[in-house]
Amino acid sequence: MVLGLGFADMLSLAQTVGIVGTMVLTLFFSKKQIQSLSNDPQLEVSMTLVKSILRW
């Protein structure tokens, strides 16, 4: 036992750390992806077209 934790407790802790780590990585890479898309000139033209259609 480490710090009075049983095997099941250590597995739960490892699972929690894994889930939180996965969420952090997902948010980091999705933010990077959104930033790269916002600099895409073709996407900008498409968004302008969509906005003009929605205003019509």
Sine and cosine of phi, psi and omega as CSV:
sin_phi,cos_phi,sin_psi,cos_psi,sin_omega,cos_omega
0.00,0.00,0.68,-0.74,0.05,-1.00
-0.94,-0.34,0.87,-0.49,-0.01,-1.00
0.81,0.58,0.56,0.83,0.04,-1.00
0.96,0.27,0.24,0.97,0.02,-1.00
-1.00,-0.06,0.68,-0.74,0.07,-1.00
-0.99,0.13,0.08,-1.00,-0.02,-1.00
-0.88,0.47,-0.67,0.74,0.00,-1.00
-0.91,0.42,-0.62,0.78,0.03,-1.00
-0.91,0.42,-0.65,0.76,0.01,-1.00
-0.92,0.39,-0.60,0.80,0.06,-1.00
-0.91,0.41,-0.66,0.75,0.03,-1.00
-0.90,0.44,-0.66,0.75,0.02,-1.00
-0.90,0.43,-0.69,0.73,0.03,-1.00
-0.90,0.44,-0.64,0.77,0.03,-1.00
-0.90,0.43,-0.69,0.73,0.02,-1.00
-0.88,0.47,-0.70,0.71,0.03,-1.00
-0.88,0.47,-0.66,0.75,0.02,-1.00
-0.90,0.44,-0.68,0.74,0.00,-1.00
-0.91,0.41,-0.73,0.69,0.00,-1.00
-0.90,0.44,-0.66,0.75,0.04,-1.00
-0.88,0.47,-0.65,0.76,0.04,-1.00
-0.90,0.44,-0.67,0.75,0.02,-1.00
-0.89,0.45,-0.68,0.74,0.01,-1.00
-0.89,0.45,-0.72,0.70,0.03,-1.00
-0.88,0.47,-0.66,0.75,0.01,-1.00
-0.89,0.46,-0.72,0.70,0.02,-1.00
-0.90,0.44,-0.65,0.76,-0.01,-1.00
-0.89,0.47,-0.76,0.65,-0.06,-1.00
-0.96,0.29,-0.52,0.85,0.04,-1.00
-0.94,0.35,-0.57,0.82,0.06,-1.00
-0.90,0.43,-0.67,0.74,0.05,-1.00
-0.89,0.46,-0.66,0.75,0.00,-1.00
-0.90,0.43,-0.68,0.73,0.01,-1.00
-0.90,0.43,-0.65,0.76,0.02,-1.00
-0.90,0.43,-0.64,0.77,0.00,-1.00
-0.94,0.35,-0.56,0.83,0.04,-1.00
-0.94,0.33,-0.55,0.84,-0.03,-1.00
-0.94,0.34,-0.30,0.95,0.03,-1.00
-0.99,-0.12,0.07,1.00,-0.04,-1.00
-1.00,0.10,0.90,-0.43,-0.05,-1.00
-0.90,0.44,-0.56,0.83,0.00,-1.00
-0.91,0.40,-0.64,0.77,0.03,-1.00
-0.91,0.42,-0.60,0.80,0.00,-1.00
-0.89,0.46,-0.67,0.74,0.04,-1.00
-0.90,0.45,-0.69,0.72,0.00,-1.00
-0.89,0.46,-0.68,0.74,0.00,-1.00
-0.91,0.40,-0.60,0.80,0.05,-1.00
-0.89,0.45,-0.67,0.74,0.03,-1.00
-0.89,0.46,-0.71,0.70,0.01,-1.00
-0.89,0.46,-0.68,0.73,0.01,-1.00
-0.89,0.46,-0.66,0.75,-0.01,-1.00
-0.92,0.39,-0.58,0.81,0.04,-1.00
-0.92,0.38,-0.66,0.75,-0.02,-1.00
-0.92,0.39,-0.51,0.86,0.04,-1.00
-0.96,0.29,-0.43,0.90,-0.09,-1.00
-0.93,0.38,0.00,0.00,0.00,0.00
